[in-house]
């Protein structure tokens, strides 16, 4: 008889950060389209599309976007989030 073990990973809650504005507009202000922002931030275009539609992202993703845009994270994240 074979003994099977099931490992359950603990789910880690990731806090979401509310963005101050639309990332597509932010990118355009820096002369980038969404594809260029995706490449520069090392995120997929699909992820950026989801972030654009939701208006929120994780702290790590916000840092990647801010870095790609050449701005401080406080420039893109709503401080109340």
ChimeraX attribute file (.defattr): number of C-alpha atoms within 10 A of each C-alpha:
attribute: neighborCount
match mode: 1-to-1
recipient: residues
	/A:1	3
	/A:2	4
	/A:3	5
	/A:4	6
	/A:5	6
	/A:6	6
	/A:7	6
	/A:8	6
	/A:9	6
	/A:10	6
	/A:11	6
	/A:12	6
	/A:13	6
	/A:14	10
	/A:15	11
	/A:16	15
	/A:17	20
	/A:18	20
	/A:19	22
	/A:20	16
	/A:21	15
	/A:22	15
	/A:23	23
	/A:24	18
	/A:25	14
	/A:26	19
	/A:27	19
	/A:28	13
	/A:29	11
	/A:30	14
	/A:31	11
	/A:32	17
	/A:33	15
	/A:34	20
	/A:35	16
	/A:36	14
	/A:37	25
	/A:38	20
	/A:39	12
	/A:40	15
	/A:41	19
	/A:42	13
	/A:43	15
	/A:44	14
	/A:45	15
	/A:46	12
	/A:47	13
	/A:48	22
	/A:49	15
	/A:50	13
	/A:51	20
	/A:52	18
	/A:53	11
	/A:54	12
	/A:55	18
	/A:56	22
	/A:57	22
	/A:58	14
	/A:59	16
	/A:60	12
	/A:61	19
	/A:62	23
	/A:63	19
	/A:64	19
	/A:65	26
	/A:66	21
	/A:67	14
	/A:68	19
	/A:69	22
	/A:70	10
	/A:71	13
	/A:72	13
	/A:73	18
	/A:74	13
	/A:75	12
	/A:76	21
	/A:77	21
	/A:78	14
	/A:79	12
	/A:80	6
	/A:81	11
